[in-house]
Every structure is written in C-alpha cells, then in structure tokens.
Amino acid sequence: LYFSAQEGILFFYQIKDLQYEIKICADILQPISSLVFSPNYAALLLVTDQGTVYTYKPTHSGEAVKLLDTCSSCFLAADFLTPGDKYCVSVTISGEVQVWFLEDGTCLSKLSLDIEVCV
C-alpha cells in the first residue's frame, strides 16, 4: 500500500502475515493530491496540491523525479495513457487537457475545454 501524508512524504506500507513495515519512499516537500500507478505498475505518478507532477519507480527505490511543473495553471489530475507508461494525460484547473511524453516532459498536444475544472 502506497500513501502520502500531508507533508508530501510518500510511504510504503508492507503487510506480510501478522507483521508490517512502513518505509519512507520519497519526500517531495509538497502535499500530494493524487497517486496513480501505470498499467504495468512500474511507475507511480504523484500530483501535488501546487500542480507539480512527479514520477516514482518502486523497483528503483530512488527519489521521486519532477516531470511536469505548472506554467499558468495548476494540474488537477494526471493519469497514464495505455498501453504502457511512456505517456500521460493531465488536466489543469483552467480546463486545459495535455498529453505528455514522460521521458523528457515534452508536451505533445493540448486541448482547451473552455471551462474551469474542479474534479
């Protein structure tokens, strides 16, 4: 089980039989608003309250890597485009939907919904 506390720390809670272990995986210093696994569970997207998107790879047990940062509007949510984990789609509070190449954070396309998004 992966979860985050208000302080922006990503935790891993492992349960085996009657024992458990809590491990700190990453500290991004910003409150995390959502966590989404890639379809193959190789990567985890972390979206912060400030609108920054990070990726964390559980098998590499390293730090979270900043992928996308806000320009004019905060990211509200992000998710992987399937199949695979090379692309993601995000939506900003201002209603802009964007497709991103995750290897280098390149924005591949944008679409404005012309409406403010809240959920």
N, C-alpha and C positions, 0 to 999 in steps of 0.2 A: 504494500500500500504506500503510495506516494502522497504526501500532503504538504501544505505550506502553512506557516504561522503568519500572523500579521506583520512581522518584522521582515518578511521576504526571504525566509530560510526554507529551503526545500528539504524535507525529511523523507526517509525511507523506513517504514515500519515492517519488519520481517517477523512473521509468526511461524514457528515450527514446533509442532506438538503442543506442549504446555509452556514453552519458553518463547520469549520475544526479544527483539533487539531493535533499538532506534538508532539510526545513523543520519548524521547531517551530510547531505549531498552537495549543497551549494548555498551560498549566501549572496543574493543579488542586491541587497540593501534597499529594495522597493517592495511594497506589498504586492503579492501575486494574486491576480483576479481569476485566472483560469489555468488549468493544466490539461493538455491534450496529448495522448500518445499517437505516434504514427501507426498505420495499419499493421506493420510488422514488429511493433514495439521496440524498434531500435533507437528511437529518439522521442523526446518529450518536449513539447512547446510550452513555454511559460509566458503568459501575458501579464504585464504588471498594471497596476492602477494608473501609472503615469503614461501608459501606452507603449511601452517598450516590449519587444518580443525577443526571448532568449530560447536557445535550444540546449538540452541536456541529454547526453548519451549515457544511459545507465551502465552499459558494458565497458565504457572507458573510464568510469568513476573519476572524471575530472571536473572542472568548473563549468558552470553554465556559460555559454558563449552568446554575446549580444548579436542578434541577427538584424533586427529592424528597430529603428528609433522613430519617434514621431517627428513629423515636419510641421504640419499645420493643424493636425487634429489627432487626438489620442486613439490608438487602436482599442476597439471594444472587445474583439474576439479574433481568434485565428484558429485555423484547422488545416490539416494536411489534405492535399489533393491526392486521391488514389488513382491508380495503384502506385505504390512506392512511397518514398519520403523525400523526394527531391524538390517538390513544390508545395507551397501553402497558399491559402487564400485568407485575407483579412478584411475586416470591415472597421471603419472608423466611426466615431461618434457623429461626424458630419455627414455620414452616409456614403462614403467612398469605398467601393469594393476593389481590392487589389490582389493580383496574383504575383507571387514572389518565387524566385529561384533561390533555394536555401543555401547553396554552396557559397554564394558571394553576396546575397542580399539584394540582387538585382530585381527591380520591379519590372515585370513583363507586360502587364496590362492593368488598366484602371477602368472603372465604370462608376459614374456618379448616380446615386439613387435619387438625388434631389430631395432628400428628406433626412431629418435628423433621426439617428438610430439610438435606441435606449436598451434593447435586449438582443 
